[in-house]
Amino acid sequence: MYCNRNTSDFSAFQDYLKKNPIKTVSFHESNRVNHASVLLLWNSKPPKRVNRFMEIGCGSGFVSFGLSKLYDLKGTCIDIQDELKKPFEDGAALNQVADHLEFFGTDVVKTRRRFKPESYDMCVFNPPHYISGRGEKVQDKIRELSRTSDKSLFENYADAVSFLLKTKGLFSCVIAPNNMEEWVMAFIKSRLYIKSVTPVYGNPNNDAQLLLLRGIKNSKSSFVKFKPAVFLN
């Protein structure tokens, strides 16, 4: 395995989670914890000024549980799958963070109707990585709902994040590299500015599998830092 400071730090984070597990209750395999979930939690370590966060597309709740459990944050968590409410609440209780989190079964496009503007210090999200019409159609309906969307995804998420964040609020996400151009255009349109990019590799001889992004709403600087890559075991 290739090793640098980011890879070492992520490996240490994984070791910590093995000793201090974040428990989830999943009713479908597409909602189970995967590398993207752990990477997003690692990428979302908040500065001290962050007290309240929103996770868009929270699934079974792993990232939200981690943010509350590790950093004592309060959060609102939304997912289009309303049937995740019970597993989410059961998982929050298992992790002893039920008093810190609230789940809403709602679509990201309803954000402006359901929530107050500029109410959060940080937004985190692991959006669908597959766009309808690009590649083979997913046959499993639940898997398709959680991992596939159409091209409106980019602007819908960016608009929601910009609406929810306070000025200078932070966002953290994990995206598929082939969608990078669409995300950048959507973010700029919504006054969201990427501040750091961390590529993630499975095989160091292949293309990056994922990109971890962090950014700020209404940033005065357009400077972007490209961080050392993370190489997975």
C-alpha positions in Angstrom: 0.0 0.0 0.0 1.2 3.5 -0.8 1.6 5.7 2.3 1.5 9.4 2.9 0.1 11.5 5.8 -3.5 11.4 4.5 -3.4 7.6 4.0 -1.9 7.1 7.4 -4.4 9.4 9.0 -7.3 7.7 7.4 -5.9 4.3 8.3 -5.6 5.4 12.0 -9.2 6.7 11.8 -10.4 3.3 10.6 -8.5 1.6 13.4 -10.2 3.9 15.9 -13.6 3.1 14.6 -12.9 -0.7 14.9 -12.2 -0.1 18.6 -15.1 2.4 19.0 -17.7 1.2 16.5 -20.5 3.3 15.2 -23.6 1.0 15.1 -26.2 1.1 12.4 -29.5 -0.7 11.7 -29.9 -1.3 7.9 -32.9 -2.9 6.2 -31.2 -3.0 2.7 -27.7 -3.6 1.5 -27.6 -0.3 -0.3 -27.9 1.5 3.1 -25.0 -0.3 4.7 -21.7 1.4 5.6 -19.1 1.4 2.9 -15.8 3.1 2.2 -17.5 6.3 1.0 -19.4 6.6 4.3 -16.2 6.2 6.4 -14.3 8.6 4.1 -17.1 11.2 4.3 -17.0 11.1 8.1 -13.3 11.4 8.1 -13.4 14.3 5.7 -16.0 16.1 7.8 -14.1 16.7 10.9 -15.5 20.1 12.0 -13.7 23.2 13.3 -14.7 24.4 16.8 -17.1 27.0 15.3 -19.4 24.2 14.0 -22.3 23.3 16.4 -25.1 22.2 14.1 -25.1 20.3 10.8 -27.4 18.9 8.2 -26.8 15.6 6.4 -28.5 15.3 3.1 -29.2 11.7 2.1 -28.3 10.3 5.5 -29.2 6.6 4.7 -28.9 4.5 7.8 -27.2 7.4 9.7 -23.6 6.3 10.0 -22.1 9.7 9.2 -24.6 11.6 11.4 -24.1 9.2 14.3 -20.3 9.7 13.9 -20.5 13.5 13.8 -22.7 13.6 17.0 -20.7 10.9 18.8 -17.2 12.0 18.0 -17.7 15.8 18.0 -20.8 16.3 20.1 -22.7 18.0 17.3 -26.5 18.4 16.9 -27.9 17.6 13.5 -30.8 17.3 11.1 -30.8 14.3 8.8 -32.9 13.9 5.7 -33.4 11.0 3.3 -35.8 10.5 0.4 -36.5 7.0 1.8 -39.0 7.7 4.6 -38.9 4.0 5.6 -35.4 4.7 7.0 -36.9 6.7 9.9 -37.2 3.7 12.3 -33.8 2.1 11.5 -32.2 5.6 11.9 -33.9 6.3 15.2 -32.9 2.8 16.5 -29.3 3.4 15.4 -29.3 6.8 17.1 -30.4 5.1 20.3 -27.7 2.4 20.0 -25.1 5.1 19.7 -26.6 7.2 22.5 -27.0 10.3 20.3 -30.8 10.2 19.9 -31.1 13.5 21.7 -28.8 15.2 19.3 -30.4 14.1 16.0 -33.6 14.5 14.1 -34.6 12.5 11.0 -37.0 13.8 8.2 -38.1 11.6 5.3 -38.0 14.2 2.5 -36.6 14.9 -0.9 -33.8 17.4 -1.3 -35.9 19.4 -3.7 -38.3 20.2 -0.8 -35.6 21.8 1.3 -36.8 25.4 0.9 -40.3 24.4 2.0 -39.3 22.3 4.9 -36.4 24.1 6.6 -35.3 27.6 7.6 -32.6 29.4 5.6 -29.0 29.7 6.9 -29.7 27.5 9.9 -26.6 25.3 9.8 -22.9 25.6 10.3 -22.1 22.6 8.1 -23.7 20.4 5.5 -22.4 16.9 4.6 -23.6 14.6 1.8 -22.7 11.5 -0.2 -25.0 12.1 -3.3 -25.9 9.4 -5.8 -22.8 8.7 -8.0 -24.6 7.3 -11.0 -26.6 9.5 -13.5 -29.6 8.0 -15.3 -28.6 7.2 -18.9 -24.9 6.8 -18.1 -24.2 3.1 -18.0 -26.5 0.2 -17.3 -29.8 0.6 -15.5 -29.9 -0.6 -11.8 -32.6 -3.3 -11.4 -33.0 -3.1 -7.6 -35.5 -0.2 -6.9 -34.1 0.6 -3.5 -30.5 0.6 -4.7 -31.5 2.8 -7.7 -33.2 5.3 -5.4 -30.2 5.6 -3.1 -27.4 5.6 -5.7 -28.9 6.9 -9.0 -30.4 10.2 -10.0 -30.8 12.4 -13.1 -28.8 15.5 -14.1 -31.0 17.8 -11.9 -29.1 16.3 -9.0 -26.2 18.7 -9.1 -28.2 21.9 -8.9 -30.8 20.5 -6.5 -28.1 19.6 -4.0 -26.1 22.8 -4.5 -29.2 24.9 -4.1 -30.2 23.1 -0.9 -26.8 23.3 0.7 -26.5 27.0 -0.1 -30.0 27.6 1.3 -29.2 25.8 4.5 -25.7 27.1 5.3 -24.9 30.2 7.2 -22.5 32.6 5.4 -19.0 31.0 5.7 -20.7 27.7 6.5 -18.8 24.6 5.5 -19.8 21.7 3.2 -18.1 18.3 2.9 -19.0 15.7 0.4 -17.8 12.6 -1.5 -18.4 12.5 -5.2 -17.6 10.4 -8.3 -14.7 11.9 -10.3 -16.6 11.7 -13.6 -19.2 14.1 -12.2 -16.7 16.7 -11.0 -17.4 19.2 -13.8 -21.1 19.3 -13.2 -20.6 19.7 -9.4 -18.2 22.6 -9.8 -20.6 24.5 -12.1 -23.5 23.9 -9.7 -21.5 24.9 -6.7 -20.4 28.2 -8.3 -23.9 29.0 -9.3 -25.0 28.6 -5.7 -22.1 30.6 -4.2 -20.4 27.4 -2.8 -16.6 27.4 -3.3 -14.5 24.3 -3.1 -11.4 24.8 -0.8 -9.9 21.3 -0.8 -9.9 18.2 -3.0 -8.6 14.8 -1.9 -8.5 12.0 -4.4 -9.1 8.4 -3.2 -7.5 5.4 -4.9 -8.2 1.7 -4.6 -5.4 0.6 -6.9 -2.7 3.2 -7.1 -2.1 2.3 -10.8 -5.7 3.1 -11.7 -7.8 6.3 -11.8 -9.2 7.8 -8.6 -12.3 6.1 -7.4 -13.7 9.0 -5.4 -13.1 12.7 -4.6 -13.5 14.2 -1.2 -14.4 17.9 -1.3 -14.6 20.5 1.4 -15.8 24.1 0.8 -17.3 27.3 2.1 -20.4 29.3 1.3 -19.6 32.9 0.1 -15.8 32.5 0.3 -13.8 35.6 -0.7 -11.0 33.4 -2.1 -11.2 31.0 -5.0 -7.9 29.2 -3.9 -8.3 25.4 -4.0 -5.9 23.1 -2.2 -5.3 19.7 -3.8 -4.4 17.4 -0.8 -2.3 14.2 -0.8 -4.3 11.2 -2.0 -5.8 8.5 0.2 -4.9 5.0 -0.9 -7.2 2.3 0.4 -6.0 -1.0 1.7 
